[in-house]
Amino acid sequence: MGWLTRIFQARRGSPAAEQAGEIEEIRQRFRFRFNEFRQLLAANNQALEAMTELEAALAGDQPFGMAFVRSRTTASISSVLRIIRHLDALAPGKYAALSTVFKSIQAEIEAALAPHAPRHGGPQVLRLDQITPDMTDLAGSKAARLAEVAAAVDAEVPPGFVITAEGYRRFLAASRLEEEINRRIQAANPQDTDQFYALSSSIQGLILEAPLPDDLAADIHTAVADLVRSCGPQTSLAVRSSALAEDLEGASFAGQYLSLLNVSPDDVTEAYKEVAASLFSVQAMLYRLRLGIAHEDSAMCVACLRMVRPRSSGVLYTRNPVDLQDETMLVHSVWGLPRAVVDGLVTPDALILSHDDPPQVLSRQVADKAVRFDCAETTGVARAPTTVEERRSCSLSEPEAVRLGVMAMALERHYGQPQDIEWAVDRDGRVIILQCRPLHRMSPGRKAAAGRGLGQPQARLLYEGGVTAAPGAAAGPVFRLTRQGDALSFPQGGVLVASQALPRWASLLHKAAAVVAEQGASASHLANVAREMGVPALFGAIGAMDALKQGSMVTVDADASRVYADALPGLENQNPRPATLANTPVHRTLKRVAELVVPLTLLDPDSPDFSPANCRTLHDITRFCHEQSVQEMFRFGKDHGYREGMGKRLFCGVPMQWWVLNLDDGFVREEQGPCVDLENIASIPMRALWEGMMAVPWDGPPGLSGAGLLSVMFQATANPALASGSMGSRYAQRSYFMISKNYCCLSSRIGFHFTTVEAIVGERLFENSIRFHFKGGAADQDRRQLRLRLLADILESQGFRIDIREDRLTAALDNRERPFLEARLRALGYMIMHARQLDMVMADPARVEHYRHRFEADIKTLTGPQ
Amino acid sequence: MSEIRVMLVDDEPAFLGTLQKRLVHRKFSVVTARCGEECLALLEQDPVDVVVLDVKMPVMDGIEVLGEITRRMPQVAVVLLTGHADAATAVGGIEGGAFDYLLKPVAIDDLVYAIEGAYQSKRLGGPSQPLDTSQG
């Protein structure tokens, strides 16, 4: 309180020069405090925005990643710290306990975010036969399962090795890529499609350009050389993604990462980088976003396996994925490599096996397979037309199907759950397992609804055929994809119609209502992802491209393999889409963090528990500081020590004396003389208040009239000594304004009432605030209470929050737009001038009602229509 | 208010260029630096009011530069603007004297508020400098 002491000391001498110094000191003090207060409110606003975003993410079904969680949490933390520091500037040391509370909440938040650090340690390269089932977080689940299949079930798998999560971590660390990747993700706007594509390509570019650390490159070369030595000089490799968090139940990542086939031994390190970079392909990033998986948790392990050159290959499901009631096994098979099946390029042969050991072939459906894929002569994969013979014959014989089925039964027994198995049969008829993962199953659960669709009189059938690739039904406008470029304009809620069920369409599934593809089967990657995301899908629907018109509204009933015209009530949106991201890893992290940030437990500012020690969340701290800051700021009006002679007299043509102290930019131009004109007042809140004060002439004390009495009452302000005598200090009895452009503090004593109005009014909504205090008045306690109640009623109807303590009323209003607050200030100005009329009539209910109506009518005129 | 002099420090030239244009459009006088060393050298010759400082930069990172500025040129205000969302760095930066810790991408209005706020607080004596307890 040094400055205050100095003012009092200075007062003793009190020549004009010293007083000018005092005024300057008050002004500086004001500017400093007002700035701190405004900065505090700005930080308060930022903190609340960040908290709102966290809360919305928690409740909504918009996907978000760890970048979002970290960014909004960090924004909350830094804003709250700023709030604390600005409050400390307003009241140094008074709220020191806040720092302790803040630090402990911050530490808890950091602990909640911590598990997303990458793991350390272990070898960079591991042979498949060195991998044990507990190494999933080192080798990735795809490679770890393949190793387990070979060891536990006596099934043949291609030999090879894995470049592990440790290898990936060291690869990124060598070029400090992890930080750079996070920075780029953080800085991009995920809602902006162009930016998202640019982000994906820039991160992939970073990875492709980064050099492999020498020791990692050496380990890879040694492993490749060993493989070639044991498998023969013609050996080529399949370089396949085996990312952490891949192949989890409900998050298979089917086809979302790159696998390169038939890679020359010389090209393995380049292929490795390409596969590693595919962690950041657009479709993979969107997929993770959708399923709430952090990229930090998805380190890319890469399996390098001997390339199998199959005669036939495909996918086996040990149960029906789209019908929980159906226990049969389903085999999809094509000639050559399984790519045609998993990429949804052709409709494959379909065999149904009984769920027995050994199984029986229950049915065989031979598809018209126009193309096949094989290893090209040099490297890579070649597409070729099938021969007439191949095209019409089944690519898998019954005995082969039975042997495959026996192996599948063994795998299901071993894992104790239904399996999704990618297999190959070589020229000698040997069965080789290429991949094995848990099968994500769903039930249509609405067979009745499908039937109902048929029965609807208005239902016009547009298409019938194909197989259920993902169950459910949904309606939307048809969007036909013919080129990759069409993907960019795919509309939210559209029905995706395409000739092939390509894996890359997966990046559109978060927007799609349903999918219809002419080729492909339930074994394709796209079908897998559609099931995980709960998007109904109908595949193998030959002729659908012609039957469904671009832009027309249709209902896809995937369960019944039908498409109807228009949105059919009862059938639309029958898809079992997961409601939220609840229970995904990123969502769980957000939940833990949000619990420390978002809830408001400190509710009542008048409770003794309203203290720093009881702040449990960042929101509590924010709330506490906001409340205290308004008090600390407006305390300025009480603490500053306004004295006679400091202000200028308002020249306003009324007999009362009003004084104005300009604290900063409250005047239009600097005033040299002892008076100031109303026209020279720039203060927004003061002008509004004054307008209300002068709007309606005071008509004298009730029941009395005449200029004489009027002037007597005005003495209260004109000559405080006549007023009550109870207030001893002559300094307290002035009616004066302290103002800046956006600030006004009015202290007035009119009649027997002591009132203050403090207001900040400007264009920044979150700074705007009014506090009104009303105290005293001539009358006994009961009448005072009645009067306060009447004032409270009127103010409440104007939107103020009211607090009454004994004979003191406080009304508050925050964060409203300028015109609204100007209207409220006019109302307050009116009430300050006219409330004294109540003093003499409070005993007479009829007259109280008269004034109530009168006040309400006048205030209505002043505030205008709401 | 007289024209506020701002220095943008970031190792990404494209980012610097875009932001410079937008701030000049908002009536700031803007110079740029590509690294912490350049920033300090420029400040020695011709100080500005507010430095908008990236955190992750090669050689000398933003937090080090902030330390040098608060030590050698306490009249210069600093706003951190970074793509690196890290709570501990944010707290360290603000406690180390930065007015604010903003995350990319930043809305231009938010950046303008922060620059104006940093300027005002430095001019009037805010909490981003050691607290003068005798004052309170």
Interface residues (C-beta under 8 A of the other chain):
Chain A: M1 G2 W3 Q28 R31 F32 N35 E36 R38 Q39 A42 A43 Q46 A67 R70 S71 T73 T74 A75 I77 S78 L81 R82 R85 H86 D88 A89 A91 P92 G93 Q106 I109 E110 L113 E179 N182 R183 R184 Q186 A187 A188 N189
Chain B: K56 T82 G83 H84 A85 D86 A87 A88 A90 V91 G93 I94 E95 F99 D100 Y101 L103 K104 P105 D110 Y113 G117 Q120 S121 L124 G125 G126 P127 S128 L131 T133 S134 Q135 G136
